[in-house]
Amino acid sequence: MADDENLAPMRLSQISPAACDRANRLLLRFGAPRDFAIVSNNCWGAGFYRDLGREYNTPFVGTMIPPACYLKLLAGFPESLEQPLRFIPKSRYTSWEIRCPVAELGDSEIHFMHYATATEAGEKWRRRLGRFPRDPAAWRFKFCDHHVGPSPRAGEFLTAFDALPLTHKVCFLGRAEPVLACGIVLPECRAEGRVMDGHALYRPSLRRFNALPWLSGAPPWPPRFPGLCG
């Protein structure tokens, strides 16, 4: 007779990351709604558009927005998007080494991390902003603690995002504190104390929360099922 333990079904946590990523891509391809647009503090959201083969309907692609600036932008959203984009010669964050076009949108600074020139960055910002849906029900907001780091203001930034009156938001964390209503902790990042950059974060984040409900307008963290392969 076969050992009962050998017949036990595989747990989700035993599925390899590569297999989980393939499953997530398939689920997104066949289940993602049409009417959503990602607003993110870095290029994390680009992964959804690549997986779905869709054109960008958001200007928040290939960019990084410092935490304080991002929170200011969201506090005045969406009116903040109506302000002119003005490129500047130097970032106010002088402790950062900036090797990309930098612009101001009102009082918020935007770093165009993946663009060679201000001309290219400005053209793509305006083109994608023109596709951005005006219906608030389509907006999905994301924040993370990558650029917050060990700053004394880290908790302030994170709790400020949590308190914003945004209906569909999520914040990825490499730490257990502060506890956020919209926060999802990535255990693999706890040693570092923060999550990885936006590009690297996309795949691991989908293993820890349900992206499809979030994109469709429902909470992304059902109490008994925190992620496809979490």
For each residue, the residues with C-beta under 8 A, 3 or more apart:
1:
2: 6 7
3: 6 7
4: 7 8
5: 8
6: 2 3
7: 2 3 4
8: 4 5
9:
10: 14 15
11: 14 15
12: 15 228 229 230
13: 229 230
14: 10 11
15: 10 11 12 19 20 23 229
16: 19 20
17: 20 21 203 204 207 229
18: 21 22
19: 15 16 22 23 229
20: 15 16 17 23 24 206 207 228 229
21: 17 18 24 25 203 206 207
22: 18 19 25 26
23: 15 19 20 26 27 228 229
24: 20 21 27 28 51 203 206 207 211 228 229
25: 21 22 28 29 51
26: 22 23 29 30
27: 23 24 30 31 211 212 228
28: 24 25 31 32 48 51 52 211 212
29: 25 26 32 51 52
30: 26 27
31: 27 28 212
32: 28 29 36 48 52 212 215 216
33: 36 215 216 217
34:
35: 133 135 137 138
36: 32 33 138 139 140 215 216
37: 57 58 132 133 138 139 140
38: 44 45 48 49 58 60 140 142
39: 45 58 60 74 77 139 140 141 142
40: 43 44 45 60 141 142 143 198
41: 44 64 65 67 70 142 143 144 147 198
42: 63 64 65 113 144 146 147 197 198 199
43: 40 46 61 62 63 64 113 114 198 199
44: 38 40 41 47 142 144 198 199 201 202 205
45: 38 39 40 48 49 58 60 61 140 142 198
46: 43 49 50 56 61 62 198 199 202
47: 44 50 51 199 202 203
48: 28 32 38 45 51 52 202 211 215
49: 38 45 46 52 53 54 55 56 61
50: 46 47 53
51: 24 25 28 29 47 48
52: 28 29 32 48 49
53: 49 50
54: 49 57
55: 49 131
56: 46 49 59 61 128 131
57: 37 54 128 131 132 133
58: 37 38 39 45 61 128 131 132
59: 56 63 81 124 125 126 128 129 132
60: 38 39 40 45 63 65
61: 43 45 46 49 56 58 124 128
62: 43 46 112 113 114 115 121 124
63: 42 43 59 60 110 111 112 113
64: 41 42 43 110 111 113 147 198
65: 41 42 60 69 70 73 108 109 110 111
66: 69 70 93 109 111 147
67: 41 70 71 147 148 153 157
68: 71 72 153 157
69: 65 66 72 73 107 108 109 110
70: 41 65 66 67 73 74 108 143
71: 67 68 74 75 157 160 161 164
72: 68 69 75 76 80 106 107 108
73: 65 69 70 76 77 80 105 106 108
74: 39 70 71 77 80 141 161 164 166
75: 71 72 164
76: 72 73 79 80 106
77: 39 73 74 80 81 166
78: 81 82 134 136 139
79: 76 82 83
80: 72 73 74 76 77 83 105 106 108
81: 59 77 78 105 129 132
82: 78 79
83: 79 80 105 106
84: 105
85: 103 104 105 110 122 125 126
86: 103 104 105
87: 101 102 103 104 118 121 122
88: 91 102 103 104 109
89:
90: 94 98 102
91: 88 94 96 98 102 109 111
92: 109
93: 66 96 98 109
94: 90 91
95:
96: 91 93
97:
98: 90 91 93 102 111
99:
100: 111 112 113 114 115
101: 87 111 112 115 117 118 120 121
102: 87 88 90 91 98 109 110 111 112
103: 85 86 87 88 109 110 112 118 121 122 125
104: 85 86 87 88 107 108 109 110
105: 73 80 81 83 84 85 86 108 109 110
106: 72 73 76 80 83
107: 69 72 104
108: 65 69 70 72 73 80 104 105
109: 65 66 69 88 91 92 93 102 103 104 105
110: 63 64 65 69 85 102 103 104 105
111: 63 64 65 66 91 98 100 101 102
112: 62 63 100 101 102 103 115 118 121 125
113: 42 43 62 63 64 100
114: 43 62 100
115: 62 100 101 112 118 120 121 124
116: 120
117: 101 120 121
118: 87 101 103 112 115 121 122
119: 122 123
120: 101 115 116 117 123 124
121: 62 87 101 103 112 115 117 118 124 125
122: 85 87 103 118 119 125 126
123: 119 120 126 127
124: 59 61 62 115 120 121 127 128
125: 59 85 103 112 121 122 128 129
126: 59 85 122 123 129 130
127: 123 124 130 131
128: 56 57 58 59 61 124 125 131 132
129: 59 81 125 126 132
130: 126 127
131: 55 56 57 58 127 128
132: 37 57 58 59 81 128 129
133: 35 37 57 138 139
134: 78
135: 35 138
136: 78 139 167
137: 35 167 217
138: 35 36 37 133 135
139: 36 37 39 78 133 136 166 167 168
140: 36 37 38 39 45 168 169 170 214 215
141: 39 40 74 164 166 168 169 170
142: 38 39 40 41 44 45 169 170 171 172
143: 40 41 70 158 161 169 170 171 172
144: 41 42 44 147 148 171 172 173 194 195 198 201
145: 148 149 154 158 171 172 173 174 175 194 195
146: 42 149 174 194 195 196 197 198 201
147: 41 42 64 66 67 144
148: 67 144 145 151 153 154 157 158 194
149: 145 146 154 193 194
150: 154 193 194
151: 148 154 157
152:
153: 67 68 148 156 157
154: 145 148 149 150 151 157 158
155: 158 159 177 178
156: 153 159 160
157: 67 68 71 148 151 153 154 160 161
158: 143 145 148 154 155 161 162 171 173 178 180 183
159: 155 156 162 163 178 180
160: 71 156 157 163 164
161: 71 74 143 157 158 164 169 171 180 182
162: 158 159 171 178 180 181 182 183
163: 159 160
164: 71 74 75 141 160 161 169
165:
166: 74 77 139 141 169
167: 136 137 139
168: 139 140 141 214 217
169: 140 141 142 143 161 164 166 182
170: 140 141 142 143 182 184 209 214 220
171: 142 143 144 145 158 161 162 180 182 183 184
172: 142 143 144 145 183 184 186 195 201 205 208
173: 144 145 158 176 180 183 184 185 186 189 194 195
174: 145 146 185 186 189 190 192 193 194 195
175: 145 185 190 193 194
176: 173 179 185 190
177: 155
178: 155 158 159 162 183
179: 176 183
180: 158 159 161 162 171 173 183
181: 162
182: 161 162 169 170 171
183: 158 162 171 172 173 178 179 180
184: 170 171 172 173 205 208 209 220 221 226
185: 173 174 175 176 189 190 208
186: 172 173 174 189 190 195 204 205 208
187: 190
188: 204
189: 173 174 185 186 192 193 194 195 196
190: 174 175 176 185 186 187 193
191:
192: 174 189 195 196
193: 149 150 174 175 189 190
194: 144 145 146 148 149 150 173 174 175 189
195: 144 145 146 172 173 174 186 189 192 201 204 205
196: 146 189 192 200 201 204
197: 42 146 200 201
198: 40 41 42 43 44 45 46 64 144 146 201 202
199: 42 43 44 46 47 202
200: 196 197 203 204
201: 44 144 146 172 195 196 197 198 204 205
202: 44 46 47 48 198 199 205 206
203: 17 21 24 47 200 206 207
204: 17 186 188 195 196 200 201 207 208
205: 44 172 184 186 195 201 202 208 209
206: 20 21 24 202 203 209 211 227 228
207: 17 20 21 24 203 204 227 228 229 230
208: 172 184 185 186 204 205 226 227 230
209: 170 184 205 206 214 220 221 226 227 230
210: 213 214 220 221 222 225 226 227 228
211: 24 27 28 48 206 214 215 220
212: 27 28 31 32 215 216
213: 210 216 217 218 219 220 222
214: 140 168 170 209 210 211 217 218 219 220
215: 32 33 36 48 140 211 212
216: 32 33 36 212 213
217: 33 137 168 213 214
218: 213 214
219: 213 214 222
220: 170 184 209 210 211 213 214
221: 184 209 210 226
222: 210 213 219 225 226
223:
224:
225: 210 222
226: 184 208 209 210 221 222 230
227: 206 207 208 209 210 230
228: 12 20 23 24 27 206 207 210
229: 12 13 15 17 19 20 23 24 207
230: 12 13 207 208 209 226 227
